[in-house]
Amino acid sequence: MIRYSVAPARVQLQVDSEPFHRFEFDDGTVWTEFYRTGDGYLLRFPELADFDVSADGTEVVAHPVEGTDEATIEHLYINQMVPLALSRQGKPSFHASVVTVADGSVAFLGKTGMGKSTLAASFALNEAAFLTDDSLLIEEQDHQCLAMPSHASLRLWEDSVDALVCDDAAKSAAISYSNKARLLAGNALTFNEAPVRLLAAYELIDNDPSEISITPLSGSARHMAWIENSFLLDIEDRDLLARHFDWTHRIASLVPTFALEYVRDYGMLADVRQAITTHASTLI
């Protein structure tokens, strides 16, 4: 549970301390700065908003920069702040999209740009449903892992929208910092509102393969696939890191995890869906 509120707009004043962590794009542009405060954390998205997060991750307050629209603040909260705050509650989330298959669900792990959302949209537009676009929260139950549903929307680049989505798909308001379209669940894009057993996870690998390849990950490679795709607010909290390492090890032991390689061609997506669906059926 997170208590969330939006405060009046304010100027992003200089912080007295240095950030203990930064997220940067490949070109060096800073996306997020992480600061410690007296009673928690300040996460700064330059020229967009600051977010105050309580030490235990149960309270988040947004402070927009003047001119930042409501849709952008909502998106930053849902896709960035919720999984980071939950990590302070001992509920780690992962960079993953999740879709339904027969008798369960499968997750696609991978960093931004690997095609998770495009693959999830392809399933959700073709007799399946999605549970989350980019943030997977897992609950354990009876030695199984349940994928929990998140926000009922998917974000796609315009070329993916043009290639996959029909004109009647509902879209939310545009956000100021990205050209991605945010598509809302509805008749065109099916969303699953209930937790679903997680049968497998596929880490998306882009090695320019000539065919579809699904290869099991084992040992440290399997564990690292989950570690490397984790949301963590405080990467210097040793106790939390130790608990997170143990937790991800347990998840990796419970969820069969595979490397997935395929040609990034919209015309191949039907074959990719079939390969994943067939493979997942062998794990039931």
C-alpha positions as CSV (number, residue, x, y, z in Angstrom):
1,M,0.0,0.0,0.0
2,I,1.3,3.5,-0.9
3,R,-0.3,6.8,0.1
4,Y,0.1,9.1,-2.8
5,S,-0.5,12.8,-3.2
6,V,0.4,15.6,-5.6
7,A,1.6,18.9,-4.1
8,P,1.5,22.3,-5.8
9,A,4.2,23.0,-8.5
10,R,7.5,24.2,-7.3
11,V,11.0,25.1,-8.6
12,Q,13.7,22.4,-8.4
13,L,16.1,24.0,-6.0
14,Q,19.7,22.9,-5.7
15,V,20.1,20.0,-3.2
16,D,22.8,20.4,-0.5
17,S,24.1,16.9,-0.9
18,E,25.3,14.9,-3.9
19,P,23.0,12.2,-5.3
20,F,24.0,8.7,-4.1
21,H,22.8,7.3,-7.4
22,R,21.8,8.3,-10.9
23,F,19.9,6.8,-13.8
24,E,21.3,8.1,-17.1
25,F,20.5,7.5,-20.8
26,D,23.1,6.1,-23.2
27,D,23.9,9.7,-24.3
28,G,24.7,10.7,-20.7
29,T,21.5,12.6,-20.1
30,V,20.4,12.3,-16.5
31,W,16.9,10.7,-16.1
32,T,16.7,10.4,-12.3
33,E,18.8,11.6,-9.4
34,F,18.5,9.8,-6.0
35,Y,19.1,11.8,-2.8
36,R,18.7,11.0,0.9
37,T,16.7,13.3,3.1
38,G,16.2,13.5,6.8
39,D,13.1,11.3,6.7
40,G,13.4,9.4,3.5
41,Y,14.4,10.0,-0.1
42,L,14.1,12.7,-2.8
43,L,14.0,11.4,-6.4
44,R,14.4,14.1,-9.0
45,F,13.4,13.9,-12.7
46,P,15.2,17.1,-14.0
47,E,12.8,19.7,-15.3
48,L,9.8,17.4,-14.7
49,A,9.2,16.7,-11.0
50,D,10.6,15.8,-7.6
51,F,9.1,13.0,-5.6
52,D,9.5,12.7,-1.8
53,V,9.5,9.0,-0.6
54,S,9.2,8.0,3.0
55,A,12.0,5.7,4.3
56,D,9.7,2.7,4.4
57,G,8.2,3.4,1.0
58,T,4.6,3.7,2.2
59,E,4.2,7.4,1.2
60,V,5.0,9.3,-2.0
61,V,4.4,13.0,-2.6
62,A,4.9,14.5,-6.1
63,H,6.1,18.0,-6.6
64,P,5.7,18.9,-10.3
65,V,7.8,21.5,-12.0
66,E,5.6,24.4,-13.3
67,G,4.2,23.3,-16.7
68,T,4.5,19.6,-16.2
69,D,1.2,18.1,-17.2
70,E,-1.0,15.8,-15.1
71,A,-0.5,12.8,-17.5
72,T,3.3,13.0,-17.2
73,I,3.1,13.1,-13.4
74,E,0.8,10.1,-13.4
75,H,3.0,8.2,-15.7
76,L,6.2,8.9,-13.6
77,Y,4.3,7.7,-10.5
78,I,2.9,4.5,-11.9
79,N,5.9,3.4,-14.0
80,Q,8.8,4.7,-11.9
81,M,7.8,5.6,-8.3
82,V,5.5,2.7,-7.5
83,P,8.0,-0.1,-8.1
84,L,10.8,1.9,-6.5
85,A,8.7,2.6,-3.4
86,L,7.6,-1.0,-3.2
87,S,11.3,-2.1,-3.1
88,R,11.5,-0.2,0.3
89,Q,8.6,-2.3,1.5
90,G,10.4,-5.5,0.7
91,K,8.3,-6.1,-2.4
92,P,10.8,-5.9,-5.3
93,S,9.5,-5.4,-8.8
94,F,11.1,-6.3,-12.1
95,H,11.5,-4.7,-15.5
96,A,9.1,-7.1,-17.2
97,S,6.0,-7.4,-19.3
98,V,3.6,-10.2,-18.5
99,V,1.0,-11.9,-20.7
100,T,-1.4,-14.8,-20.3
101,V,-0.9,-18.2,-21.9
102,A,-2.9,-21.4,-21.4
103,D,-3.1,-22.3,-17.6
104,G,-0.8,-19.4,-16.6
105,S,1.3,-16.4,-17.6
106,V,4.8,-15.7,-18.9
107,A,7.1,-12.7,-18.2
108,F,9.4,-11.0,-20.6
109,L,12.4,-9.6,-18.8
110,G,14.7,-7.0,-20.3
111,K,15.9,-3.4,-20.2
112,T,14.2,-0.5,-22.0
113,G,14.3,-0.9,-25.7
114,M,14.4,-4.7,-25.9
115,G,10.9,-5.1,-27.2
116,K,9.0,-6.2,-24.0
117,S,6.0,-3.9,-24.7
118,T,5.8,-4.7,-28.4
119,L,5.8,-8.5,-27.6
120,A,3.2,-8.0,-24.8
121,A,1.0,-5.9,-27.2
122,S,1.2,-8.6,-29.8
123,F,-0.1,-11.2,-27.4
124,A,-2.8,-8.9,-26.0
125,L,-4.1,-8.1,-29.5
126,N,-4.3,-11.8,-30.4
127,E,-6.5,-13.9,-28.1
128,A,-4.4,-13.3,-25.0
129,A,-4.2,-10.6,-22.3
130,F,-1.5,-8.6,-20.6
131,L,-1.1,-8.1,-16.8
132,T,1.6,-5.4,-16.8
133,D,3.7,-3.5,-19.3
134,D,7.0,-2.8,-17.6
135,S,6.8,-3.5,-13.8
136,L,6.2,-7.0,-12.5
137,L,5.3,-7.5,-8.9
138,I,5.4,-11.1,-7.7
139,E,3.5,-12.8,-4.8
140,E,4.5,-16.2,-3.6
141,Q,1.7,-18.7,-2.8
142,D,2.0,-22.5,-2.2
143,H,5.5,-22.7,-3.6
144,Q,4.3,-20.9,-6.8
145,C,4.8,-17.4,-8.1
146,L,1.8,-15.2,-9.0
147,A,2.2,-12.3,-11.4
148,M,0.2,-9.4,-10.1
149,P,-1.7,-7.1,-12.5
150,S,-0.6,-3.5,-12.8
151,H,-1.9,-0.4,-14.6
152,A,-4.1,-1.3,-17.6
153,S,-2.0,0.4,-20.3
154,L,0.8,-0.3,-22.6
155,R,3.4,2.2,-24.0
156,L,4.6,1.7,-27.6
157,W,6.7,3.6,-30.1
158,E,4.7,4.9,-33.1
159,D,6.1,2.4,-35.5
160,S,4.8,-0.4,-33.2
161,V,1.5,1.2,-33.0
162,D,1.2,1.6,-36.8
163,A,2.3,-2.0,-37.3
164,L,0.2,-3.7,-34.6
165,V,-2.7,-1.6,-33.4
166,C,-6.1,-0.9,-35.0
167,D,-7.4,2.7,-35.2
168,D,-10.0,2.1,-32.5
169,A,-7.5,1.4,-29.7
170,A,-8.0,3.9,-26.9
171,K,-5.1,6.2,-26.1
172,S,-4.4,8.2,-23.0
173,A,-3.1,11.8,-23.0
174,A,0.4,12.2,-24.3
175,I,3.3,12.7,-21.9
176,S,5.8,15.5,-22.3
177,Y,9.1,13.7,-22.3
178,S,8.5,10.8,-24.6
179,N,7.1,10.1,-28.0
180,K,5.7,6.8,-27.0
181,A,1.9,6.4,-27.2
182,R,0.2,5.0,-24.1
183,L,-2.6,2.6,-25.1
184,L,-5.4,1.8,-22.7
185,A,-6.9,-1.6,-22.3
186,G,-10.3,-2.1,-24.0
187,N,-11.9,-4.0,-26.8
188,A,-8.8,-3.9,-28.9
189,L,-6.2,-4.5,-26.2
190,T,-7.1,-7.2,-23.6
191,F,-6.1,-6.7,-19.9
192,N,-6.2,-9.4,-17.2
193,E,-7.3,-8.0,-13.8
194,A,-6.5,-11.0,-11.6
195,P,-3.2,-12.5,-10.4
196,V,-2.0,-15.4,-12.6
197,R,0.5,-18.2,-11.9
198,L,3.8,-17.4,-13.5
199,L,4.9,-20.4,-15.6
200,A,8.2,-19.0,-17.0
201,A,10.2,-15.9,-17.7
202,Y,12.0,-15.1,-21.0
203,E,14.9,-12.7,-21.0
204,L,14.9,-10.9,-24.3
205,I,18.3,-11.1,-26.0
206,D,19.1,-9.1,-29.2
207,N,22.0,-10.9,-30.9
208,D,20.6,-10.5,-34.5
209,P,19.7,-14.2,-34.7
210,S,18.5,-15.9,-37.9
211,E,15.8,-17.9,-36.2
212,I,13.8,-18.1,-33.0
213,S,15.8,-19.5,-30.1
214,I,14.7,-20.4,-26.6
215,T,17.6,-21.5,-24.3
216,P,17.3,-22.4,-20.6
217,L,19.3,-20.3,-18.2
218,S,20.7,-22.0,-15.2
219,G,22.8,-21.3,-12.1
220,S,24.2,-17.8,-11.8
221,A,22.9,-16.7,-15.3
222,R,19.4,-17.5,-14.2
223,H,19.7,-15.5,-11.0
224,M,21.4,-12.6,-12.7
225,A,18.6,-12.3,-15.2
226,W,16.3,-11.4,-12.3
227,I,18.9,-9.3,-10.4
228,E,19.8,-7.2,-13.4
229,N,16.1,-6.4,-14.2
230,S,15.2,-5.4,-10.6
231,F,13.8,-2.0,-9.4
232,L,15.7,-0.9,-6.3
233,L,15.4,2.5,-4.7
234,D,18.4,2.3,-2.4
235,I,21.3,0.3,-3.9
236,E,23.5,1.1,-0.8
237,D,21.2,-0.4,1.8
238,R,23.2,-3.5,2.7
239,D,20.4,-5.2,4.6
240,L,17.9,-4.6,1.9
241,L,20.3,-5.8,-0.8
242,A,21.0,-9.0,1.1
243,R,17.2,-9.7,1.5
244,H,16.7,-8.8,-2.2
245,F,19.5,-11.2,-3.3
246,D,17.9,-14.0,-1.3
247,W,14.5,-13.2,-2.6
248,T,15.5,-13.1,-6.2
249,H,17.4,-16.4,-5.8
250,R,14.2,-18.0,-4.5
251,I,12.2,-16.5,-7.4
252,A,14.8,-17.7,-9.9
253,S,14.5,-21.2,-8.4
254,L,10.7,-21.3,-8.6
255,V,10.3,-19.7,-12.1
256,P,12.0,-21.5,-15.1
257,T,13.9,-18.8,-16.9
258,F,15.1,-18.7,-20.5
259,A,17.0,-16.6,-23.0
260,L,14.7,-15.6,-25.9
261,E,16.3,-14.5,-29.2
262,Y,14.3,-13.7,-32.4
263,V,14.4,-11.4,-35.4
264,R,13.0,-8.0,-34.6
265,D,10.5,-8.0,-37.5
266,Y,6.8,-7.3,-37.0
267,G,6.1,-10.0,-39.6
268,M,7.7,-12.6,-37.4
269,L,5.7,-11.8,-34.2
270,A,3.0,-14.5,-35.0
271,D,5.8,-17.1,-35.1
272,V,7.4,-15.8,-31.9
273,R,4.0,-16.0,-30.1
274,Q,3.5,-19.5,-31.3
275,A,7.0,-20.6,-30.2
276,I,6.5,-19.1,-26.7
277,T,3.0,-20.5,-26.3
278,T,4.2,-24.0,-27.4
279,H,7.2,-23.8,-25.2
280,A,5.3,-22.6,-22.1
281,S,2.8,-25.5,-22.6
282,T,5.6,-28.0,-21.9
283,L,6.2,-26.4,-18.4
284,I,2.7,-26.9,-17.0
